């Protein structure tokens, strides 16, 4: 007997690129994706000036339940962060 798993609870993976403005450099934005949304986050690329001036750019692989990923994306949008998905960036 096969148990059907609702699509929203299936494990999914999403690649995104986010820009974190300087005002959020001291906020645990990426850490929150792990602790509050129960996601596995792999930073595949990052650009952040050593002196903390300017914006930070992060390429992230998010893994977790589809609903959790969607909730995390809403959280990032509520912070007014710029977010790109892999399809929007031609697979960077």
C-alpha positions as CSV (number, residue, x, y, z in Angstrom):
1,X,0.0,0.0,0.0
2,X,1.5,3.3,-1.1
3,X,0.8,6.4,1.1
4,X,0.2,9.6,-0.8
5,X,2.1,12.5,0.4
6,X,0.4,15.9,-0.2
7,X,2.4,17.8,-2.8
8,X,2.9,20.8,-0.4
9,X,4.6,18.5,2.1
10,X,7.0,16.9,-0.4
11,X,10.7,17.7,-0.1
12,X,11.6,20.3,-2.7
13,X,14.7,22.2,-3.8
14,X,14.9,25.8,-5.1
15,X,17.8,27.8,-6.2
16,X,17.6,31.6,-5.5
17,X,19.8,34.6,-5.6
18,X,19.1,37.3,-3.1
19,X,20.5,40.8,-2.5
20,X,20.8,41.8,1.2
21,X,21.1,45.5,1.7
22,X,23.6,47.0,4.1
23,X,20.9,47.7,6.7
24,X,20.3,43.9,7.1
25,X,24.0,42.9,7.5
26,X,23.6,42.5,11.3
27,X,20.3,40.6,10.9
28,X,20.4,36.8,10.8
29,X,18.4,36.6,7.5
30,X,20.0,33.4,6.2
31,X,20.1,31.8,9.7
32,X,16.4,32.4,10.0
33,X,15.7,30.3,6.9
34,X,17.2,27.4,8.7
35,X,15.9,27.9,12.3
36,X,12.4,29.3,11.6
37,X,11.5,27.6,8.3
38,X,13.4,24.3,8.9
39,X,15.2,24.5,5.6
40,X,18.6,23.2,4.6
41,X,20.5,26.1,3.1
42,X,23.6,25.8,1.0
43,X,25.4,29.0,0.1
44,X,26.8,28.2,-3.4
45,X,28.2,31.7,-4.0
46,X,28.4,35.0,-2.1
47,X,29.7,38.5,-2.6
48,X,30.0,40.7,0.5
49,X,32.6,43.4,1.0
50,X,35.1,42.8,3.8
51,X,34.4,46.2,5.3
52,X,30.6,45.6,5.3
53,X,29.9,48.5,2.9
54,X,27.4,48.0,0.2
55,X,25.0,45.2,-0.5
56,X,25.6,41.4,-0.1
57,X,24.7,38.9,-2.8
58,X,24.0,35.3,-2.1
59,X,23.2,32.3,-4.3
60,X,21.4,29.8,-2.2
61,X,20.1,26.2,-2.6
62,X,17.0,25.8,-0.4
63,X,15.8,22.3,0.5
64,X,12.8,21.4,2.6
65,X,9.1,21.0,2.4
66,X,7.6,23.0,-0.4
67,X,5.3,24.9,1.9
68,X,8.2,25.9,4.1
69,X,10.2,27.1,1.0
70,X,7.2,29.2,-0.1
71,X,6.8,30.7,3.5
72,X,10.5,31.5,3.5
73,X,10.3,33.3,0.2
74,X,7.3,35.3,1.6
75,X,9.5,36.2,4.6
76,X,12.3,37.4,2.3
77,X,9.8,39.4,0.2
78,X,8.4,41.0,3.3
79,X,11.9,42.3,4.1
80,X,11.8,43.8,0.6
81,X,14.9,41.9,-0.5
82,X,15.5,41.4,-4.2
83,X,15.1,37.7,-5.1
84,X,15.8,35.9,-8.4
85,X,15.1,32.3,-9.1
86,X,17.3,30.1,-11.3
87,X,14.9,30.4,-14.2
88,X,15.0,34.2,-14.1
89,X,18.8,34.2,-14.3
90,X,19.3,31.6,-17.1
91,X,20.7,29.1,-14.6
92,X,23.6,31.3,-13.5
